[in-house]
Amino acid sequence: MSHNKELRFLVAKELRATGSDAQPRIEGYACTWGKQTDIGNFFEVLAPKPFTSLETDEVVCLFNHQDSLILGRSGVNLELSQDDIGLRFVCTLNDSSVARDCYSNLKSGILKECSFQFSVNEGGESWSALPNGKMLRTLTNLKLWDCSVVTTPAYSGTSAAARNIVADDIESRMKSFRDAGDSSGLGAVPFINFGVDKRSEDPFDAVDAANGIISWADGEGDERSADSAVKNRLKAAQGFAFVKGNGEKRSDYLLPHHLVRDGELVHSQMGALRCMMDFKSGKVDVPAESRIAVQHHLEQELGYWFDPAFNGQPDDSELDRSRARMRIALAR
């Protein structure tokens, strides 16, 4: 039996008007895998290809989730597929007023947001604890009800108002997992922005960085034994991109990319570059189901240094050199 329906809103990836005026289409990704989203009182991530029965004619494409403003139906003029990126949809529009308006507004850029409605199939979610103390909900088996083009999302990703769009019993379900104790491990660690004033371009040694992070978390001296126990696991995990199992020993903590400075974690430019190279080259073994989430984390780390959306950029000449290093890292 499925749980209650839930809604998620996002700026849709590659959402656009295609085709021609004679044969208009809209297409894009209704959602993408592996991106951890702040839902207010918990984080959430979609495991790759979690949707079942996409061929059923129950799935519709709507405008603003209104049944009276239907754009398409699966098996008729709505094509749905799951690839390595996310849930892709292509809707061939008919000659209705809502279809014409939607196509025109998408083409001009007035519309750019998307939403999907789903319910969780039995056993289709798992919970784990994150380094920031919140819970991470991983969605693995879902029923899709609709994907919609929307004018205004019902919540921002970081708004507590998002609680209004989750299942009615989500709080009790999350509590039951927390009280029972999580056995799925820490896994992929979410990106944390420590702030523009907490960054370093110093040389980076992965072994020294890992030992420094764990010693900082446990408040003890530096120990280099891979079998040494880790006491404060959630705090230690903040300096890494992935943690195996429940993080009981130091060797469970993979892909370090931060440094400890003046008693605090800081972003390391060299650490982020080295980490991405190790990840892309396969030097560090990350389970297939966690690779998208880990890559997203590392891309955010690199974006912290090289994306103009972040504050505090290096000067232009250093930026050009850094971008070249980043391209090398991403290519490996």
C-alpha positions, -999 to +999 in steps of 0.1 A: +000+000+000+013+035-009+016+064+015-002+096+009+006+118-021+034+144-017+045+173-039+079+186-047+087+218-065+119+229-083+134+250-110+132+222-136+164+211-154+163+219-191+126+227-190+118+243-224+094+246-253+105+226-283+091+215-316+073+241-337+042+262-335+025+236-357+037+207-335+045+222-301+062+202-273+074+208-238+102+187-223+126+186-195+134+168-162+107+167-136+133+157-110+169+147-108+186+120-088+211+123-060+206+160-051+200+164-014+172+190-008+163+207+024+126+201+031+126+221+063+128+196+091+147+169+071+168+165+040+156+143+011+173+127-019+160+106-048+178+074-055+184+067-092+153+055-111+129+051-082+096+053-101+075+023-110+048+019-137+055+050-157+036+035-186+002+036-168-023+061-181-028+074-145+002+097-149-007+131-163+010+164-171-009+194-157-006+231-153-004+242-117-016+207-106-051+215-117-070+185-132-090+209-154-057+222-170-044+190-184-016+191-209-009+154-215-014+118-203+011+089-203+004+065-232-013+092-252+009+123-257+032+122-226+064+102-227+082+095-195+116+079-190+143+075-163+179+080-173+211+086-154+201+122-147+165+120-136+129+116-147+126+130-182+093+139-198+083+150-233+047+162-238+034+168-273+007+195-269-027+195-285-045+226-297-061+237-264-060+271-249-040+259-218-015+241-240-010+272-262-006+295-232+018+272-215+039+267-246+041+305-253+050+313-217+077+286-216+091+298-249+094+334-236+108+323-202+078+334-181+074+299-169+104+279-156+093+259-126+082+223-124+066+201-099+059+164-095+035+145-073+043+111-059+036+086-032+060+062-015+054+025-022+057+002+008+093+000+019+103+027-006+121+050+018+150+048+042+163+073+069+198+081+081+214+107+103+233+136+088+263+155+103+241+186+109+218+165+132+189+164+107+176+132+091+181+123+055+152+106+037+163+085+007+134+077-017+139+044-035+105+031-047+078+056-057+046+059-076+043+089-099+010+107-102+018+138-122+044+162-134+033+198-137+045+231-150+038+257-123+038+295-120+049+297-083+063+269-062+045+263-030+077+265-010+114+272-013+138+244-007+149+258+027+115+269+040+098+252+069+065+258+051+076+228+030+062+206+058+027+213+044+034+193+013+048+161+028+028+131+039+006+136+070+025+109+089+060+119+079+069+131+114+059+098+130+077+078+103+109+098+107+107+094+145+102+057+143+134+053+122+153+076+145+141+058+176+149+024+161+184+034+153+197+037+117+215+007+103+221+020+068+251+040+077+261+076+071+268+073+034+270+104+012+276+136+032+256+167+022+275+198+012+279+224+040+288+260+033+311+271+061+312+307+048+334+328+026+358+336+054+365+299+060+386+289+030+421+279+023+444+276-007+471+259+013+488+227+001+467+197+008+476+162+020+447+138+021+461+116+050+470+146+071+437+162+064+417+131+073+436+126+106+433+163+114+395+163+108+388+132+130+411+144+158+393+177+157+360+160+159+370+137+188+391+163+206+421+140+209+456+138+195+464+128+160+462+090+155+471+075+121+458+039+126+431+031+101+414+009+128+412+036+154+377+042+166+358+074+159+338+088+187+320+118+173+310+103+140+285+130+128+310+158+135+339+140+118+317+132+087+315+170+079+350+169+065+344+141+041+322+133+011+314+097+020+314+075+051+312+037+049+288+019+072+283+037+105+317+053+105+331+033+134+367+035+124+389+060+106+392+040+074+354+043+069+358+081+062+365+087+025+373+116+002+385+143+027+385+177+013+385+202+042+412+215+065+411+224+102+421+260+109+419+277+143+396+250+156+372+251+127+366+233+094+374+254+063+370+248+026+402+237+008+406+246-029+433+220-034+414+195-013+383+198-035+403+194-067+422+164-054+390+149-041+372+152-074+402+137-092+403+107-068+366+102-072+364+105-110+395+082-115+380+055-093+409+057-069+383+058-041+356+031-042+321+046-036+290+024-040+271+029-072+239+040-054+258+069-037+280+081-066+255+107-079+251+122-044+288+123-038+295+139-072+268+166-065+286+173-032+320+177-048+306+198-077+292+222-050+326+223-034+342+232-067+314+257-074+322+274-041+356+284-056+348+287-093+311+295-097+303+333-098+271+326-078+294+322-048+310+352-031+347+358-027+363+348-060+400+346-066+415+373-089+410+368-126+444+354-134+442+328-106+406+321-116+417+312-151+443+288-137+419+274-113+393+268-139+419+249-160+427+227-129+389+221-124+385+210-160+413+185-155+397+172-123+363+168-139+377+150-170+395+123-150 
